[in-house]
Every structure is written in C-alpha cells, then in structure tokens.
C-alpha cells in the first residue's frame, strides 16, 4: 500500500527553492503527518508532484502548484 492509499488527509504546503529560480514558489500538497514530522524533526517532505524541500514558510502566500492540484483532484475521485 502506498503512502497515498493510507487515507491520510493531504495538506497544502509550499516549495522553497534556494537558487535563482526562487521567484517560482508554489504551495504543494503533502501528507499531513509528513508536515508534522518535518516540523518536529526538520526533515524534508515530498509533494505529490515530486518536489522535495524543508517547509519553513507560510503556504498561504503562494499559489497552488498546478501539478499537485491535478494529482490531488484525481485522488479525490
């Protein structure tokens, strides 16, 4: 069973790039328990779209990643 099949609620999060492409930030969908784990342990998370980062900014300040949104919509069906 994959992580996505476990029925865990997904939560929006964001991606932070630390390079010249930093202007392209999005909120991403990540399993809620992974967000909590990251906050406690400081570990990186993996978004539905495959982006890997350590969350440290308010996801409400960024638009939702179109790829994550598309994947999430398919999972809801």
Rosetta constraint file for C-alpha pairs under 8 A:
AtomPair CA 1 CA 5 HARMONIC 6.08 0.50
AtomPair CA 1 CA 6 HARMONIC 7.21 0.50
AtomPair CA 2 CA 6 HARMONIC 6.93 0.50
AtomPair CA 4 CA 8 HARMONIC 7.21 0.50
AtomPair CA 4 CA 31 HARMONIC 7.81 0.50
AtomPair CA 8 CA 31 HARMONIC 6.47 0.50
AtomPair CA 8 CA 32 HARMONIC 6.96 0.50
AtomPair CA 8 CA 33 HARMONIC 7.67 0.50
AtomPair CA 9 CA 31 HARMONIC 6.31 0.50
AtomPair CA 9 CA 32 HARMONIC 5.94 0.50
AtomPair CA 10 CA 29 HARMONIC 6.09 0.50
AtomPair CA 10 CA 30 HARMONIC 5.52 0.50
AtomPair CA 10 CA 31 HARMONIC 4.48 0.50
AtomPair CA 10 CA 32 HARMONIC 5.27 0.50
AtomPair CA 11 CA 29 HARMONIC 5.49 0.50
AtomPair CA 11 CA 30 HARMONIC 5.51 0.50
AtomPair CA 11 CA 31 HARMONIC 6.02 0.50
AtomPair CA 11 CA 32 HARMONIC 5.23 0.50
AtomPair CA 11 CA 35 HARMONIC 7.96 0.50
AtomPair CA 12 CA 27 HARMONIC 5.94 0.50
AtomPair CA 12 CA 28 HARMONIC 5.20 0.50
AtomPair CA 12 CA 29 HARMONIC 4.40 0.50
AtomPair CA 12 CA 30 HARMONIC 6.24 0.50
AtomPair CA 12 CA 59 HARMONIC 6.78 0.50
AtomPair CA 12 CA 64 HARMONIC 7.82 0.50
AtomPair CA 13 CA 27 HARMONIC 4.75 0.50
AtomPair CA 13 CA 28 HARMONIC 4.55 0.50
AtomPair CA 13 CA 29 HARMONIC 5.71 0.50
AtomPair CA 13 CA 30 HARMONIC 6.44 0.50
AtomPair CA 13 CA 55 HARMONIC 7.14 0.50
AtomPair CA 13 CA 58 HARMONIC 7.79 0.50
AtomPair CA 13 CA 59 HARMONIC 5.02 0.50
AtomPair CA 14 CA 25 HARMONIC 6.96 0.50
AtomPair CA 14 CA 26 HARMONIC 5.24 0.50
AtomPair CA 14 CA 27 HARMONIC 3.54 0.50
AtomPair CA 14 CA 28 HARMONIC 4.82 0.50
AtomPair CA 14 CA 29 HARMONIC 7.87 0.50
AtomPair CA 14 CA 55 HARMONIC 6.60 0.50
AtomPair CA 14 CA 57 HARMONIC 7.17 0.50
AtomPair CA 14 CA 58 HARMONIC 7.44 0.50
AtomPair CA 14 CA 59 HARMONIC 4.88 0.50
AtomPair CA 14 CA 62 HARMONIC 7.15 0.50
AtomPair CA 15 CA 25 HARMONIC 5.70 0.50
AtomPair CA 15 CA 26 HARMONIC 5.62 0.50
AtomPair CA 15 CA 27 HARMONIC 6.20 0.50
AtomPair CA 15 CA 28 HARMONIC 6.57 0.50
AtomPair CA 15 CA 51 HARMONIC 7.24 0.50
AtomPair CA 15 CA 52 HARMONIC 7.65 0.50
AtomPair CA 15 CA 53 HARMONIC 6.19 0.50
AtomPair CA 15 CA 54 HARMONIC 7.90 0.50
AtomPair CA 15 CA 55 HARMONIC 6.92 0.50
AtomPair CA 16 CA 22 HARMONIC 6.94 0.50
AtomPair CA 16 CA 25 HARMONIC 6.02 0.50
AtomPair CA 16 CA 26 HARMONIC 7.92 0.50
AtomPair CA 16 CA 53 HARMONIC 6.61 0.50
AtomPair CA 16 CA 54 HARMONIC 7.69 0.50
AtomPair CA 16 CA 55 HARMONIC 7.32 0.50
AtomPair CA 16 CA 57 HARMONIC 7.96 0.50
AtomPair CA 17 CA 21 HARMONIC 6.64 0.50
AtomPair CA 17 CA 22 HARMONIC 4.96 0.50
AtomPair CA 17 CA 24 HARMONIC 7.79 0.50
AtomPair CA 17 CA 25 HARMONIC 7.14 0.50
AtomPair CA 17 CA 53 HARMONIC 7.96 0.50
AtomPair CA 18 CA 22 HARMONIC 5.90 0.50
AtomPair CA 25 CA 62 HARMONIC 6.35 0.50
AtomPair CA 25 CA 63 HARMONIC 7.68 0.50
AtomPair CA 26 CA 59 HARMONIC 7.58 0.50
AtomPair CA 26 CA 62 HARMONIC 5.07 0.50
AtomPair CA 26 CA 63 HARMONIC 5.17 0.50
AtomPair CA 26 CA 64 HARMONIC 5.35 0.50
AtomPair CA 26 CA 65 HARMONIC 5.14 0.50
AtomPair CA 27 CA 59 HARMONIC 5.11 0.50
AtomPair CA 27 CA 60 HARMONIC 7.21 0.50
AtomPair CA 27 CA 62 HARMONIC 5.47 0.50
AtomPair CA 27 CA 63 HARMONIC 5.73 0.50
AtomPair CA 27 CA 64 HARMONIC 4.51 0.50
AtomPair CA 27 CA 65 HARMONIC 5.75 0.50
AtomPair CA 28 CA 47 HARMONIC 5.85 0.50
AtomPair CA 28 CA 48 HARMONIC 7.37 0.50
AtomPair CA 28 CA 49 HARMONIC 7.87 0.50
AtomPair CA 28 CA 59 HARMONIC 7.89 0.50
AtomPair CA 28 CA 64 HARMONIC 6.03 0.50
AtomPair CA 28 CA 65 HARMONIC 5.54 0.50
AtomPair CA 28 CA 68 HARMONIC 6.03 0.50
AtomPair CA 28 CA 69 HARMONIC 7.99 0.50
AtomPair CA 29 CA 47 HARMONIC 5.44 0.50
AtomPair CA 29 CA 48 HARMONIC 5.84 0.50
AtomPair CA 29 CA 68 HARMONIC 5.85 0.50
AtomPair CA 29 CA 69 HARMONIC 7.48 0.50
AtomPair CA 29 CA 72 HARMONIC 7.51 0.50
AtomPair CA 30 CA 34 HARMONIC 6.95 0.50
AtomPair CA 30 CA 35 HARMONIC 6.99 0.50
AtomPair CA 30 CA 45 HARMONIC 7.24 0.50
AtomPair CA 30 CA 46 HARMONIC 6.52 0.50
AtomPair CA 30 CA 47 HARMONIC 4.78 0.50
AtomPair CA 30 CA 48 HARMONIC 6.26 0.50
AtomPair CA 31 CA 35 HARMONIC 6.69 0.50
AtomPair CA 31 CA 47 HARMONIC 7.92 0.50
AtomPair CA 32 CA 36 HARMONIC 6.55 0.50
AtomPair CA 33 CA 37 HARMONIC 6.12 0.50
AtomPair CA 34 CA 38 HARMONIC 5.97 0.50
AtomPair CA 34 CA 45 HARMONIC 6.39 0.50
AtomPair CA 35 CA 39 HARMONIC 6.22 0.50
AtomPair CA 35 CA 45 HARMONIC 7.02 0.50
AtomPair CA 35 CA 55 HARMONIC 7.78 0.50
AtomPair CA 36 CA 40 HARMONIC 6.34 0.50
AtomPair CA 37 CA 41 HARMONIC 5.82 0.50
AtomPair CA 37 CA 42 HARMONIC 7.50 0.50
AtomPair CA 37 CA 43 HARMONIC 7.24 0.50
AtomPair CA 38 CA 42 HARMONIC 4.68 0.50
AtomPair CA 38 CA 43 HARMONIC 4.66 0.50
AtomPair CA 38 CA 44 HARMONIC 6.24 0.50
AtomPair CA 38 CA 45 HARMONIC 6.77 0.50
AtomPair CA 38 CA 54 HARMONIC 7.12 0.50
AtomPair CA 38 CA 55 HARMONIC 7.43 0.50
AtomPair CA 39 CA 43 HARMONIC 7.64 0.50
AtomPair CA 39 CA 55 HARMONIC 7.80 0.50
AtomPair CA 42 CA 54 HARMONIC 6.93 0.50
AtomPair CA 43 CA 54 HARMONIC 6.29 0.50
AtomPair CA 44 CA 52 HARMONIC 6.30 0.50
AtomPair CA 44 CA 53 HARMONIC 4.96 0.50
AtomPair CA 44 CA 54 HARMONIC 4.29 0.50
AtomPair CA 44 CA 55 HARMONIC 7.30 0.50
AtomPair CA 45 CA 52 HARMONIC 5.57 0.50
AtomPair CA 45 CA 53 HARMONIC 5.67 0.50
AtomPair CA 45 CA 54 HARMONIC 6.13 0.50
AtomPair CA 45 CA 55 HARMONIC 7.50 0.50
AtomPair CA 46 CA 50 HARMONIC 5.74 0.50
AtomPair CA 46 CA 51 HARMONIC 5.58 0.50
AtomPair CA 46 CA 52 HARMONIC 4.60 0.50
AtomPair CA 46 CA 53 HARMONIC 6.93 0.50
AtomPair CA 47 CA 51 HARMONIC 5.25 0.50
AtomPair CA 47 CA 52 HARMONIC 6.55 0.50
AtomPair CA 47 CA 68 HARMONIC 7.20 0.50
AtomPair CA 48 CA 67 HARMONIC 7.89 0.50
AtomPair CA 48 CA 68 HARMONIC 5.33 0.50
AtomPair CA 48 CA 71 HARMONIC 6.81 0.50
AtomPair CA 48 CA 72 HARMONIC 7.57 0.50
AtomPair CA 49 CA 67 HARMONIC 5.75 0.50
AtomPair CA 49 CA 68 HARMONIC 5.11 0.50
AtomPair CA 49 CA 71 HARMONIC 7.50 0.50
AtomPair CA 64 CA 68 HARMONIC 7.51 0.50
AtomPair CA 64 CA 69 HARMONIC 6.83 0.50
AtomPair CA 65 CA 69 HARMONIC 6.16 0.50
AtomPair CA 66 CA 70 HARMONIC 6.16 0.50
AtomPair CA 67 CA 71 HARMONIC 6.27 0.50
AtomPair CA 68 CA 72 HARMONIC 5.98 0.50
AtomPair CA 69 CA 73 HARMONIC 6.11 0.50
AtomPair CA 70 CA 74 HARMONIC 6.45 0.50
AtomPair CA 71 CA 75 HARMONIC 6.33 0.50
AtomPair CA 72 CA 76 HARMONIC 6.32 0.50
AtomPair CA 73 CA 77 HARMONIC 6.90 0.50
